[in-house]
Amino acid sequence: MVDYEVTVFTGSLDHAATYNDVYIKLVGTDGESHRTQLIDHKGSLAFIKGAVSSFTVPCSVSIGKLLLIELDKQRFSFFPEEHWFPDKVEIKSPEEVTYTVPIYRWITDSKVHHFREGTALRVFEDNRRLGKYRDKELKRRKEEYCWEVYKEGIPHCIKAKDPCSLPPEVRFSFTKTMQFAFTAVTGMIELRLEELVICKKKWEDMHHLNRALWHKTHMADYVQKHWKEDVFFGYQYLNGINPMLIRCCTALPSNFPVTDDMVFPHGQSSLEEEMKKGNMFLVDYKLLDGVKPNVINKKKQYLMAPLVLLHKTPQDQLMPVAIQLKQTPADDNPIFFPTDSEYDWLMAKIFVRSADFNIHELNVHLLRTHLLAEVFTVSLLRNLPMVHPLYKLLIHHTRYTLQINILARLLLISKTGVFTKYAASGGEGMITILRRSMSSMTYSSLCIPDDIAERGLEDVPNFYYRDDGLRLWDIINRFVQGVLGYYYKNDAEVKQDSELQKWISDIFVHGFLSKKSTGIPQSFTSVAELVKFVTMVIFTCSAQHAAVNSGQYDFDGWMPNAPTSLQCPPPTKKGTTNEATMLDTFPDVSTTVHGMAVVWLLSKQSTDFVPLGHYPKNHFTEETPCKLIKEFQERLEEFEANVKARNGSLGVPYTYLIPAEVENSVTL
């Protein structure tokens, strides 16, 4: 007889414990154990939350190298059937070899569940005996995670009517569920806005509006004080929550007839000369042209499709120099300049900021992070088993994504959703914008090195989203290269991996709607191609989402800086605006506070936040990938120290890509 020492680690999640009887069978290359009940001196406390309990499993002879375990739990006497969340099982053999079996799953029934030993294996490495477990796992997953078309022309999503219909292992934790629900319900109360929710009147004066921003972050306070300033208007295109639209201008669009004397009235320079120097920049909101605006509280709303020209000054400040609020030049569509009256120029900027809010939420935030992360997640869960190295690498970056997106569809963008009811682009316009945004979404625009180059922004000074984003991309890329290079030694192995090829194929079909023009690969032909794509996936789910999400309350909590909607049309001639015009144009009180509550909810971290590079559920067991994870974390720490040192000398610190503030996955 030989003994195997079995150590079971029960998860630390709320309600992870079970008082049911737990049984195990060990399966190895040379034999298997009997199904054995796990009993120790702790008795019924052996599998409580956070417990680490050891047991002895006897075998008549050595079973050889461990391949898998069979695990089941049975209801004891009159006790109810309980859910149990084991993290992992460690097995020490008589030969003094320790094997780790990652689990990280809820066991909710009394069936026998199979879990593979933790060494990562690609499909062509698995023998026929073990391949059946691989196939069985994927068959179950494909039944649990099905594709659904939410709206034609946008990425497909998980088929689930509500969060409760998701498998338990991908739902929010109890802690996250409670905190998210509490924040959603109490957002108005926390912001002291509950009395204003039903007020459909316009804002009487700026004093009342100022009092509404009672809860201020440091940045929200800064925005409230500086929102009118041109230098801050320009700053937001680089380091606000939407740094994705600005591009270097080498030629003016034909529908934006700006001339030298309009922007350089004293002949100090010319547009051509400044363009050659790389000092002119354009932001074009043409995706919004002709979009049907919403009706809010029975009142028609207005959403423009502006063009904005900016100039980099000798002081390295990005300053707006011309704004046209509609795409088609006309007498009743004047071009506004900083030399116009205070309120003519301010109103032009307000219409631009409202357009930016809507394009940011739908294109930059929802489509390019949330919906893509969901596609990556569903394809991963359908096509890659737990033993696959790419599953082990990416599963951490899918945490909570399916549930947060289901909640977004139910609570934000449904017919009765807050965004639908209180944003200018809500309703019919929302789907129009998403479909148009799909047409501009390319592979290169999702890869920050390519995107920055294509937009001609390599040399723009004080562009901290770019600087921090490129550094994070490099750190992630180096980590991915190390891990995938360990498992895929050559291009032939990548081509040979049918599960890997199915993963990217599903992403191409369901995420990018089979459009070759996006540049998304339909298959992988090389290690380099695989590494770049996986780098993009991790960057999108973590850093990019943080950059466009975390600062929403900071920048949008003060409504005049980012109106969700506007109630009056833009001025058709100059000299007709004043403060009263601005107050009439702002969204009403109810619309304003609903917008504030939503961006507050979407900016509030949960206490079970997991920062980039932290893997509490480590699926890797081999020495090399575990070492690479440690090196990844060390590089992130070094980068964070550098960013904090730089921020110490900045008047407005850029914090959204500090690794400790970047979540591993899309969870908000």
Salt bridges, closest charged atoms under 4 A:
ASP14 OD1 - LYS49 NZ 2.97
GLU32 OE2 - LYS25 NZ 3.29
GLU70 OE1 - LYS25 NZ 3.95
GLU70 OE2 - HIS114 NE2 3.47
ASP72 OD2 - ARG35 NH2 2.80
GLU81 OE2 - LYS73 NZ 2.84
GLU90 OE2 - LYS88 NZ 3.57
GLU96 OE1 - LYS92 NZ 3.28
ASP109 OD1 - HIS113 NE2 2.74
GLU125 OE2 - ARG122 NH2 2.83
ASP126 OD1 - ARG116 NH2 2.68
ASP126 OD2 - ARG134 NH1 2.70
GLU137 OE2 - ARG141 NH2 2.60
GLU143 OE2 - LYS139 NZ 3.09
GLU144 OE1 - ARG140 NH1 2.92
GLU169 OE2 - ARG105 NE 3.55
GLU190 OE1 - LYS604 NZ 2.71
ASP205 OD1 - HIS208 ND1 2.72
ASP221 OD1 - LYS216 NZ 3.54
ASP221 OD2 - LYS225 NZ 3.03
GLU229 OE2 - HIS226 ND1 2.88
ASP230 OD1 - LYS349 NZ 2.59
GLU272 OE2 - LYS276 NZ 3.60
GLU273 OE2 - LYS277 NZ 3.41
GLU274 OE2 - LYS277 NZ 3.75
GLU274 OE1 - HIS311 NE2 2.80
ASP316 OD1 - LYS312 NZ 3.54
ASP340 OD2 - LYS574 NZ 2.98
ASP356 OD2 - ARG353 NH1 3.55
GLU361 OE2 - HIS360 ND1 3.81
GLU361 OE1 - HIS365 ND1 3.11
GLU374 OE2 - ARG409 NH2 2.74
GLU428 OE1 - LYS292 NZ 3.69
ASP450 OD2 - LYS532 NZ 2.80
ASP451 OD2 - ARG455 NH2 2.84
ASP467 OD1 - ARG466 NE 2.92
ASP468 OD1 - ARG646 NH1 2.65
GLU493 OE1 - ARG122 NH1 2.72
ASP497 OD2 - HIS388 NE2 2.78
GLU499 OE2 - ARG134 NE 2.75
ASP506 OD2 - ARG382 NE 3.87
ASP506 OD1 - LYS502 NZ 2.72
ASP584 OD1 - LYS202 NZ 2.51
ASP608 OD2 - ARG399 NH2 3.37
GLU631 OE1 - ARG635 NH2 3.80
GLU634 OE2 - LYS630 NZ 2.84
GLU640 OE2 - LYS644 NZ 3.09
GLU663 OE2 - ARG399 NH1 3.71
